[in-house]
């Protein structure tokens, strides 16, 4: 497999996580996951930006993307059950990684929406890869490519969401 083909398959693999991470911007809202509660340091656990609707909407969106991918390239997954499980784990892992990032940002007393270079762009990716690892993984070269390129994709997607009026800040 050539390097370009390998890179494209890496993006195909991680697509459910990308969609899961991005969709709460559109699907979110409602009550916060932490119920307004604070941690022992007196700061919010996650903040108002992390909602149950956004979380479950993100997991559902990412899992749906995986189902669609299966019908486009069934040989990549082996079975529909594997495709759904992988998409679910990538999506769930991405949103858990995002929650961990939000928790860390609150501990650092960073306000909601404040950029945390690296944490915002890679936390969801690393968590998604870790959750999906037992089911199906990609090569270390493909992982490295995703680690390098994902920040640029993340920044571009956020800027697009800002221009569309879905986000109040472009980061």
C-alpha positions as YAML, in Angstrom:
chain: A
units: angstrom
residues:
- id: 1
  name: UNK
  ca: [0.00, 0.00, 0.00]
- id: 2
  name: UNK
  ca: [1.44, 3.38, -0.99]
- id: 3
  name: UNK
  ca: [1.76, 6.23, 1.50]
- id: 4
  name: UNK
  ca: [-1.21, 8.15, 0.06]
- id: 5
  name: UNK
  ca: [-3.46, 5.10, 0.18]
- id: 6
  name: UNK
  ca: [-2.30, 4.40, 3.73]
- id: 7
  name: UNK
  ca: [-3.07, 7.97, 4.75]
- id: 8
  name: UNK
  ca: [-6.54, 7.84, 3.20]
- id: 9
  name: UNK
  ca: [-7.32, 4.58, 5.04]
- id: 10
  name: UNK
  ca: [-6.18, 6.20, 8.30]
- id: 11
  name: UNK
  ca: [-8.66, 9.04, 7.75]
- id: 12
  name: UNK
  ca: [-11.36, 6.53, 6.81]
- id: 13
  name: UNK
  ca: [-10.68, 4.62, 10.03]
- id: 14
  name: UNK
  ca: [-10.85, 7.72, 12.29]
- id: 15
  name: UNK
  ca: [-13.85, 9.34, 10.58]
- id: 16
  name: UNK
  ca: [-16.39, 8.23, 13.25]
- id: 17
  name: UNK
  ca: [-14.27, 9.93, 15.94]
- id: 18
  name: UNK
  ca: [-14.02, 13.14, 13.89]
- id: 19
  name: UNK
  ca: [-17.79, 13.26, 13.42]
- id: 20
  name: UNK
  ca: [-18.46, 12.37, 17.04]
- id: 21
  name: UNK
  ca: [-16.14, 15.14, 18.21]
- id: 22
  name: UNK
  ca: [-17.64, 17.76, 15.89]
- id: 23
  name: UNK
  ca: [-21.36, 16.98, 16.09]
- id: 24
  name: UNK
  ca: [-22.08, 18.16, 19.67]
- id: 25
  name: UNK
  ca: [-21.56, 21.71, 18.41]
- id: 26
  name: UNK
  ca: [-24.74, 21.27, 16.35]
- id: 27
  name: UNK
  ca: [-26.57, 18.59, 18.38]
- id: 28
  name: UNK
  ca: [-25.71, 19.76, 21.89]
- id: 29
  name: UNK
  ca: [-27.59, 21.94, 24.30]
- id: 30
  name: UNK
  ca: [-29.69, 21.27, 27.33]
- id: 31
  name: UNK
  ca: [-28.46, 20.63, 30.82]
- id: 32
  name: UNK
  ca: [-24.77, 20.18, 31.56]
- id: 33
  name: UNK
  ca: [-23.42, 16.70, 32.28]
- id: 34
  name: UNK
  ca: [-21.99, 17.81, 35.60]
- id: 35
  name: UNK
  ca: [-25.34, 19.22, 36.73]
- id: 36
  name: UNK
  ca: [-23.60, 22.46, 37.70]
- id: 37
  name: UNK
  ca: [-21.60, 20.70, 40.39]
- id: 38
  name: UNK
  ca: [-18.07, 21.66, 41.34]
- id: 39
  name: UNK
  ca: [-14.97, 19.58, 42.02]
- id: 40
  name: UNK
  ca: [-13.09, 19.73, 45.31]
- id: 41
  name: UNK
  ca: [-11.15, 22.73, 44.00]
- id: 42
  name: UNK
  ca: [-14.39, 24.72, 43.79]
- id: 43
  name: UNK
  ca: [-14.41, 24.81, 39.98]
- id: 44
  name: UNK
  ca: [-17.00, 23.19, 37.73]
- id: 45
  name: UNK
  ca: [-16.32, 19.56, 36.86]
- id: 46
  name: UNK
  ca: [-16.81, 20.00, 33.09]
- id: 47
  name: UNK
  ca: [-18.73, 23.24, 32.60]
- id: 48
  name: UNK
  ca: [-21.85, 24.21, 30.67]
- id: 49
  name: UNK
  ca: [-20.38, 23.22, 27.30]
- id: 50
  name: UNK
  ca: [-20.57, 19.48, 27.98]
- id: 51
  name: UNK
  ca: [-24.17, 18.28, 27.78]
- id: 52
  name: UNK
  ca: [-25.78, 14.86, 27.74]
- id: 53
  name: UNK
  ca: [-27.55, 15.68, 24.48]
- id: 54
  name: UNK
  ca: [-24.26, 16.62, 22.84]
- id: 55
  name: UNK
  ca: [-22.50, 13.55, 24.23]
- id: 56
  name: UNK
  ca: [-25.12, 11.00, 23.17]
- id: 57
  name: UNK
  ca: [-25.72, 12.84, 19.90]
- id: 58
  name: UNK
  ca: [-22.00, 12.67, 19.16]
- id: 59
  name: UNK
  ca: [-21.76, 8.96, 19.94]
- id: 60
  name: UNK
  ca: [-24.84, 8.26, 17.79]
- id: 61
  name: UNK
  ca: [-23.51, 10.36, 14.90]
- id: 62
  name: UNK
  ca: [-20.11, 8.66, 14.94]
- id: 63
  name: UNK
  ca: [-21.68, 5.22, 15.14]
- id: 64
  name: UNK
  ca: [-23.98, 6.05, 12.22]
- id: 65
  name: UNK
  ca: [-20.96, 7.17, 10.19]
- id: 66
  name: UNK
  ca: [-19.37, 3.77, 10.89]
- id: 67
  name: UNK
  ca: [-22.51, 1.97, 9.67]
- id: 68
  name: UNK
  ca: [-22.46, 3.99, 6.46]
- id: 69
  name: UNK
  ca: [-18.75, 3.27, 6.03]
- id: 70
  name: UNK
  ca: [-19.42, -0.45, 6.32]
- id: 71
  name: UNK
  ca: [-21.81, -0.36, 3.37]
- id: 72
  name: UNK
  ca: [-19.26, 1.58, 1.30]
- id: 73
  name: UNK
  ca: [-16.23, -0.58, 2.20]
- id: 74
  name: UNK
  ca: [-17.39, -3.77, 3.98]
- id: 75
  name: UNK
  ca: [-14.03, -5.49, 3.46]
- id: 76
  name: UNK
  ca: [-12.33, -2.94, 5.71]
- id: 77
  name: UNK
  ca: [-14.26, -4.14, 8.77]
- id: 78
  name: UNK
  ca: [-14.99, -7.81, 8.21]
- id: 79
  name: UNK
  ca: [-18.51, -7.77, 9.64]
- id: 80
  name: UNK
  ca: [-21.26, -5.25, 10.28]
- id: 81
  name: UNK
  ca: [-21.06, -6.03, 14.00]
- id: 82
  name: UNK
  ca: [-17.34, -5.21, 14.02]
- id: 83
  name: UNK
  ca: [-17.95, -1.99, 12.07]
- id: 84
  name: UNK
  ca: [-20.59, -0.84, 14.57]
- id: 85
  name: UNK
  ca: [-18.47, -1.77, 17.57]
- id: 86
  name: UNK
  ca: [-15.43, 0.00, 16.14]
- id: 87
  name: UNK
  ca: [-17.42, 3.11, 15.26]
- id: 88
  name: UNK
  ca: [-19.02, 3.15, 18.71]
- id: 89
  name: UNK
  ca: [-15.65, 2.79, 20.46]
- id: 90
  name: UNK
  ca: [-14.02, 5.47, 18.30]
- id: 91
  name: UNK
  ca: [-16.94, 7.83, 18.95]
- id: 92
  name: UNK
  ca: [-17.29, 7.09, 22.65]
- id: 93
  name: UNK
  ca: [-13.51, 7.30, 23.09]
- id: 94
  name: UNK
  ca: [-13.36, 10.66, 21.28]
- id: 95
  name: UNK
  ca: [-16.02, 12.15, 23.54]
- id: 96
  name: UNK
  ca: [-14.45, 10.71, 26.70]
- id: 97
  name: UNK
  ca: [-11.16, 12.27, 25.60]
- id: 98
  name: UNK
  ca: [-12.94, 15.58, 25.08]
- id: 99
  name: UNK
  ca: [-14.49, 15.32, 28.56]
- id: 100
  name: UNK
  ca: [-11.08, 14.63, 30.10]
- id: 101
  name: UNK
  ca: [-9.74, 17.69, 28.26]
- id: 102
  name: UNK
  ca: [-12.59, 19.79, 29.61]
- id: 103
  name: UNK
  ca: [-11.95, 18.50, 33.13]
- id: 104
  name: UNK
  ca: [-8.24, 19.43, 32.83]
- id: 105
  name: UNK
  ca: [-9.10, 22.88, 31.45]
- id: 106
  name: UNK
  ca: [-11.41, 23.52, 34.43]
- id: 107
  name: UNK
  ca: [-8.62, 22.47, 36.82]
- id: 108
  name: UNK
  ca: [-6.32, 24.96, 35.08]
- id: 109
  name: UNK
  ca: [-9.06, 27.59, 35.52]
- id: 110
  name: UNK
  ca: [-9.36, 28.13, 31.76]
- id: 111
  name: UNK
  ca: [-12.75, 29.60, 30.82]
- id: 112
  name: UNK
  ca: [-15.22, 27.77, 28.56]
- id: 113
  name: UNK
  ca: [-14.20, 28.03, 24.92]
- id: 114
  name: UNK
  ca: [-10.63, 29.07, 25.78]
- id: 115
  name: UNK
  ca: [-8.16, 27.31, 23.51]
- id: 116
  name: UNK
  ca: [-5.76, 24.74, 24.97]
- id: 117
  name: UNK
  ca: [-3.31, 23.98, 22.17]
- id: 118
  name: UNK
  ca: [-2.72, 20.25, 21.85]
- id: 119
  name: UNK
  ca: [-5.29, 19.21, 24.44]
- id: 120
  name: UNK
  ca: [-8.23, 20.36, 22.31]
- id: 121
  name: UNK
  ca: [-6.88, 18.90, 19.09]
- id: 122
  name: UNK
  ca: [-5.32, 15.64, 20.23]
- id: 123
  name: UNK
  ca: [-7.05, 14.52, 23.43]
- id: 124
  name: UNK
  ca: [-10.10, 13.23, 21.59]
- id: 125
  name: UNK
  ca: [-7.92, 11.50, 18.97]
- id: 126
  name: UNK
  ca: [-5.66, 9.71, 21.45]
- id: 127
  name: UNK
  ca: [-8.61, 8.55, 23.53]
- id: 128
  name: UNK
  ca: [-10.48, 7.33, 20.43]
- id: 129
  name: UNK
  ca: [-7.47, 5.33, 19.27]
- id: 130
  name: UNK
  ca: [-7.03, 3.81, 22.74]
- id: 131
  name: UNK
  ca: [-10.70, 2.79, 23.06]
- id: 132
  name: UNK
  ca: [-10.76, 1.23, 19.58]
- id: 133
  name: UNK
  ca: [-7.42, -0.56, 19.88]
- id: 134
  name: UNK
  ca: [-8.81, -3.92, 21.08]
- id: 135
  name: UNK
  ca: [-11.14, -4.18, 18.06]
- id: 136
  name: UNK
  ca: [-9.10, -2.80, 15.15]
- id: 137
  name: UNK
  ca: [-6.06, -0.58, 14.99]
- id: 138
  name: UNK
  ca: [-3.96, 1.16, 12.40]
- id: 139
  name: UNK
  ca: [-0.21, 1.19, 11.89]
- id: 140
  name: UNK
  ca: [2.07, 3.41, 13.94]
- id: 141
  name: UNK
  ca: [2.83, 5.40, 10.78]
- id: 142
  name: UNK
  ca: [-0.86, 6.02, 10.21]
- id: 143
  name: UNK
  ca: [-1.26, 7.07, 13.86]
- id: 144
  name: UNK
  ca: [1.65, 9.47, 13.54]
- id: 145
  name: UNK
  ca: [0.12, 10.99, 10.40]
- id: 146
  name: UNK
  ca: [-3.19, 11.50, 12.23]
- id: 147
  name: UNK
  ca: [-1.39, 13.08, 15.19]
- id: 148
  name: UNK
  ca: [0.34, 15.52, 12.85]
- id: 149
  name: UNK
  ca: [-2.63, 16.36, 10.59]
- id: 150
  name: UNK
  ca: [-5.54, 16.31, 13.05]
- id: 151
  name: UNK
  ca: [-4.71, 19.69, 14.64]
- id: 152
  name: UNK
  ca: [-4.97, 21.37, 11.22]
- id: 153
  name: UNK
  ca: [-8.24, 19.57, 10.47]
- id: 154
  name: UNK
  ca: [-9.57, 20.50, 13.92]
- id: 155
  name: UNK
  ca: [-8.68, 24.17, 13.50]
- id: 156
  name: UNK
  ca: [-10.23, 24.24, 10.02]
- id: 157
  name: UNK
  ca: [-13.43, 22.57, 11.22]
- id: 158
  name: UNK
  ca: [-13.73, 24.99, 14.14]
- id: 159
  name: UNK
  ca: [-13.21, 27.98, 11.88]
- id: 160
  name: UNK
  ca: [-15.89, 26.62, 9.51]
- id: 161
  name: UNK
  ca: [-18.30, 26.12, 12.44]
- id: 162
  name: UNK
  ca: [-17.58, 29.68, 13.59]
- id: 163
  name: UNK
  ca: [-18.27, 31.07, 10.10]
- id: 164
  name: UNK
  ca: [-21.52, 29.07, 9.96]
- id: 165
  name: UNK
  ca: [-22.58, 30.60, 13.28]
- id: 166
  name: UNK
  ca: [-22.48, 27.28, 15.13]
- id: 167
  name: UNK
  ca: [-19.66, 28.39, 17.44]
- id: 168
  name: UNK
  ca: [-19.06, 31.75, 19.09]
- id: 169
  name: UNK
  ca: [-15.25, 31.55, 18.75]
- id: 170
  name: UNK
  ca: [-13.11, 30.36, 15.80]
- id: 171
  name: UNK
  ca: [-11.01, 27.92, 17.83]
...
